[in-house]
Amino acid sequence: MRKAFVIVTVAIVILSLLLPTVSASASQDHIKLRVFIHYPKQARPGSQPGTCDPEEGYTTGYATAGWKLPGPVVYHVNYSTVPSTVSDVKTAIANSFNAWKFGGVSFSEGTATAARGAKYDGENVVVWGNVPSGAIAVTYTWYNSNTGMAVECDTVMAKSLPWKYTPVSNPDSSCADLYYYDVQDILTHEVGHWMGLADLYATANHDLTMYGYGDKGEVKKDSLESGDLDGLNAIY
């Protein structure tokens, strides 16, 4: 029995290193965690620019993740983690959330958080921190599988990547700095996961906000397209 206990203990320790910290209440069978990892269209060295790829046309298509938000949501930002290259980050973040006001769901910013990663603690956060190798951002959603409601969402943006925020009047026909990932573009995609939408990887969906790959200089995900809106209508 001692040997079996040691094996189980080691397995638990290893698992705890791979997943974000989860409180005891999350051990209930009906609380589930799903993780979405946002990767670039192609791997490039940090100094290599992206490719300007404005929107070509409105496309349909969506995939649901299995939950929806219950109503107004408060999010918290750790501003101490924001890269120094990003100006007016509050506006970029607010715009990302405001793009998804739909079906009784709205967002407001709460007090700043000290969180530096994802943790099931009752606080919805946006931070820059450690992510899997090659990832742009990662969103963690804890949801109640009995009710279909999200109970907490955390988004971690890759602190190792170059970031900026570029306001544009028409994101569908524009590009930003090709040497940086745009905060609003990437975060708008991540908030789509908070809303209950999953990634799309078909080439036909490459102009949608929920397309699963991102790129430096991209801003077309700032605004929702027909497929993104169809998904919201299906959920809400």
Secondary structure, 3 states (H helix, E strand, C coil): CHHHHHHHHHHHHHHHHHCCEECHHHHCCCEEEEEEEEEECCCCCCCCCCCCCCCCCCCCCCCECCCECCCCEEEEECHHHCCCCCCCHHHHHHHHHHCCCECCECEEECCCCCCCCCEECCCEEEEEECCCCCCCEEEEEEEECCCCEEEEEEEEEECCCCEECCCCCCHHHCCCCCCCEEHHHHHHHHHHHHHCECCECCHHHCCCCCECEECCCCCHHHCCCHHHHHHHHHHC
